[in-house]
Amino acid sequence: MTDPKEHLIDWLRNAYAMEKQAESMLKAQASRLEHYPMLKGRIEQHLDETLSQQKLLEGCLDRLGSGPSTIKDLTARISAMGQAVGGMMVSDEVVKGGMAGYVFEHFEIASYTALIAAAKSVGDTETQRCCETILPQEVEMARWLLEHMPEVVTAYLERSAAGEEAKR
């Protein structure tokens, strides 16, 4: 039988690795965007939020006598690197990047929703509070991406039709 607190710690380590992956993906995406300043600005804002989220998760893990998983962190970074390289190879990088970001935000939303329930179940109010702080940021980023997707797609199509560089 596994102690529920062990699951919570494992899931916190997963969330930390997820945020490291998000950091890598957001940095790569922001560095490559040239023609979409509003999207770049929002990605940079979310990168700052992501770095703060990592600190909150580290604090939770430290308080629980644990720390980030080196293997999970490395795996997440390799995955993010693969996504960044893959994005460079497509002609519609900005559109595919926006869609991938939207999907990733929903994965984060599900992860923090589960963490809140787990923390509540084991009586870890501090971890619950931290995850409740992070969750709205992920919801807001997903909402922003969905709301602005038509605008990004339209700008991409207009640039492409005019023979301008549009992919990023």
GITA-V412175 format. One record per pair of residues at least 12 apart in sequence whose ideal C-beta (glycine too) atoms are under 7 Angstrom apart, sorted by the first residue. I is the first residue (numbers start at 0). J is the second residue. D is the distance in Angstrom with one decimal. If there is no record, write none. Layout:
i,j,d
I,J,D
I,J,D
This chain:
i,j,d
3,120,6.1
3,121,5.0
4,121,5.1
6,117,6.4
7,117,4.7
7,118,6.2
7,121,5.6
7,123,6.6
7,126,6.8
8,60,7.0
8,63,5.4
8,65,4.9
10,113,6.6
10,114,5.7
10,117,6.1
11,56,5.9
11,59,5.5
11,60,5.5
11,114,6.8
11,126,7.0
12,60,6.7
12,65,7.0
12,67,6.1
12,68,4.5
12,71,5.8
13,71,6.4
14,56,5.6
14,110,5.5
14,114,6.2
15,53,6.4
15,56,4.5
15,57,6.8
15,60,6.7
15,67,4.6
16,67,7.0
16,68,6.4
16,71,3.8
16,72,5.0
16,74,7.0
16,75,4.2
17,75,6.5
17,107,6.4
17,110,6.2
18,49,5.6
18,52,5.2
18,53,4.8
18,56,6.4
19,53,6.9
19,72,5.2
19,75,5.1
19,76,6.1
20,75,3.6
20,76,6.7
20,78,5.9
20,79,4.6
21,49,5.0
21,103,6.8
22,46,6.7
22,49,5.2
22,50,6.7
23,76,5.5
23,79,3.4
23,80,6.6
24,79,4.7
24,82,5.9
24,83,6.7
25,42,5.4
25,45,6.1
25,46,4.3
25,49,6.2
26,46,6.4
27,83,3.7
28,42,5.5
28,96,5.3
29,42,4.7
29,43,5.2
29,46,6.5
31,167,4.8
32,93,6.8
32,167,5.5
33,167,5.4
34,158,6.3
34,164,6.9
34,165,6.9
34,167,6.8
35,93,5.8
35,151,6.2
35,154,6.5
38,147,6.8
38,151,5.9
41,143,5.8
45,140,5.0
48,136,4.8
52,133,4.9
55,129,4.4
55,132,6.6
55,133,6.4
59,125,6.9
59,126,4.6
59,129,5.5
62,125,6.5
82,99,6.7
90,166,5.5
91,155,6.4
91,166,6.1
92,166,4.3
92,167,5.1
93,151,6.1
93,155,5.6
93,166,6.1
93,167,5.6
94,151,6.6
94,152,5.8
94,155,5.4
97,144,5.9
97,148,5.6
97,151,5.4
100,144,5.5
101,141,6.0
101,144,4.5
101,145,6.1
104,137,5.5
104,140,5.1
104,141,3.7
104,144,6.5
105,141,5.9
107,137,4.4
108,134,6.8
108,137,5.0
108,138,5.9
108,141,6.4
111,130,4.9
111,133,5.5
111,134,4.3
111,137,6.3
112,134,6.8
114,130,4.5
115,127,5.6
115,130,4.7
115,131,5.9
115,134,6.8
118,130,6.3
